[in-house]
Amino acid sequence: MKLTKSRLKEIIKEELLKEEIIEWERIDDLEARIFDQIMDFKKTFEKSEWKKNRQVNAIIKQFIKLEVRLSQAVRDANKWN
């Protein structure tokens, strides 16, 4: 098969799309890891002697709310690409 200018453009476009997919998969994976870390911290904290600390519990709730917003924003951004 002869490598024409149009074929070269197609190859480059395909490679860029592959990189974009990998990038989105990585972003999605990292976002999921953030959620997992928050949940791990929450479970560990609940087993500690400080589990009734209202300030820390309030911050954990804020983290969870922020993570939900982050998750929605990542999903929305992925829809546009």
MOVEN-V815563 format. One record per backbone hydrogen bond with DSSP energy under -0.5 kcal/mol. NH is the residue of the N-H (numbers start at 1). CO is the residue of the C=O. E is the energy in kcal/mol with one decimal. If there is no record, write none. Layout:
BEGIN
nh = (NH NH)
co = (CO CO)
e = (E E)
END
This chain:
BEGIN
nh = (4 8 9 10 11 12 13 14 15 16 17 18 19 20 21 22 23 24 25 26 27 28 29 30 31 32 33 34 35 36 37 38 39 40 41 42 43 44 45 46 47 47 48 51 53 54 57 58 59 60 61 62 63 64 65 66 67 68 69 70 71 72 73 74 75 76 77 78 79 80 81)
co = (2 4 5 6 7 8 9 10 11 12 13 14 15 16 17 18 19 20 21 22 23 24 25 26 27 28 29 30 31 32 33 34 35 36 37 38 39 40 41 42 43 44 45 48 50 52 53 54 55 56 57 58 59 60 61 62 63 64 65 66 67 68 69 70 71 72 73 74 75 76 78)
e = (-1.2 -2.5 -2.0 -2.0 -2.4 -2.4 -2.6 -2.6 -2.2 -2.4 -2.2 -2.1 -2.3 -2.2 -2.3 -2.3 -2.5 -2.5 -2.5 -2.5 -2.5 -2.7 -2.4 -2.8 -2.5 -2.0 -2.0 -2.0 -1.7 -2.4 -2.7 -2.3 -2.5 -2.7 -2.5 -2.5 -2.6 -2.4 -3.1 -2.4 -0.7 -0.8 -1.5 -1.1 -2.5 -0.7 -2.3 -2.4 -2.1 -2.4 -2.0 -2.0 -2.7 -2.3 -2.3 -2.7 -2.6 -2.0 -2.0 -2.7 -2.8 -2.3 -2.4 -2.6 -2.3 -2.7 -2.5 -2.0 -1.4 -1.0 -0.8)
END
